[in-house]
Amino acid sequence: MSAHHCIRGVFAAAITPRQTSGVGIDFGAAGALAEFLEAHGVDGITLLGSTGEFVTLRSRGARAAGEEVKRRTKLPVLVNASHSTLAGAVAMARDAADREPRA
């Protein structure tokens, strides 16, 4: 299925749960949030949006968050590829594109 066919309906802009220390992502909570949103009828989930958390994450953390949420839901998941530099944003977008299954 091409990307434009799965992007319709209501996509929830999910928060990025943090560990109690506030340093890393709470992957268990992120997965549980995805399951909750799916159970309550959203059509898709957007992660690491424009509320500023992308600035505090390394590419590995963003990748791991996306993978955990995708593992825990059947919904389409859109992961933000923002970075504080153009080169970083391009690298994140290329990495995401390389990991997407081809139709």
C-alpha positions in Angstrom: 0.0 0.0 0.0 1.4 3.4 -0.9 1.8 6.0 1.8 -1.0 8.3 0.4 -3.5 5.5 0.7 -3.0 5.0 4.5 -3.0 8.7 5.5 -6.7 9.5 6.0 -8.9 9.9 8.9 -7.9 11.1 12.4 -4.2 10.8 13.3 -3.4 11.4 17.0 -0.4 13.6 17.7 1.0 11.4 20.5 3.1 12.7 23.3 6.6 11.3 23.8 6.6 9.6 27.3 9.8 10.1 29.2 11.5 7.9 31.7 11.1 9.0 35.3 14.6 10.5 35.2 13.4 12.7 32.3 16.4 11.7 30.1 15.3 8.9 27.8 12.0 7.8 26.2 9.8 5.4 28.2 9.3 2.8 25.4 6.8 0.8 27.4 4.6 3.9 28.0 4.9 4.8 24.3 3.8 1.4 23.2 0.9 1.4 25.8 -0.2 4.8 24.5 -0.2 3.4 20.9 -2.4 0.5 22.0 -4.7 2.9 23.9 -5.1 5.2 20.9 -5.8 2.2 18.6 -8.4 0.9 21.0 -10.1 4.3 21.1 -10.6 4.5 17.3 -7.9 6.8 15.8 -6.9 6.0 12.3 -3.1 6.6 12.7 -0.5 8.0 15.1 2.1 10.7 14.6 5.2 10.6 16.8 7.9 13.1 17.8 6.0 16.0 16.5 6.6 19.7 16.5 6.2 20.3 20.2 9.9 20.4 20.7 10.9 16.9 21.9 12.8 16.1 18.6 15.5 18.6 19.7 16.3 16.5 22.8 16.4 13.1 21.0 19.2 11.5 19.2 18.5 9.6 15.9 18.7 6.3 17.7 16.1 7.3 20.3 13.7 8.5 17.6 14.2 5.3 15.6 13.7 3.1 18.6 10.5 5.0 19.6 9.1 4.6 16.1 9.9 0.9 16.0 8.3 0.3 19.4 5.1 2.0 18.5 4.9 0.3 15.1 5.5 -3.1 16.9 2.6 -2.4 19.3 -0.1 -1.2 16.8 -1.5 -2.1 13.4 -2.2 1.6 12.7 -0.2 3.7 10.3 2.6 5.6 12.2 4.1 8.8 10.9 7.4 9.6 12.6 8.8 13.2 12.5 12.2 13.5 10.9 13.1 16.9 12.4 16.6 17.8 13.5 18.4 20.9 14.5 20.4 20.8 11.3 19.4 20.2 7.7 21.9 17.4 7.3 20.5 15.7 10.4 16.9 16.0 9.1 17.9 14.6 5.7 19.8 11.7 7.4 16.8 10.8 9.6 14.4 11.0 6.7 16.6 8.7 4.5 17.0 6.3 7.4 13.2 6.1 7.8 12.7 5.6 4.1 15.3 2.9 4.0 13.4 1.0 6.8 9.9 1.2 5.2 8.7 -1.9 3.4 8.3 -1.4 -0.3 4.9 -2.1 -1.9 
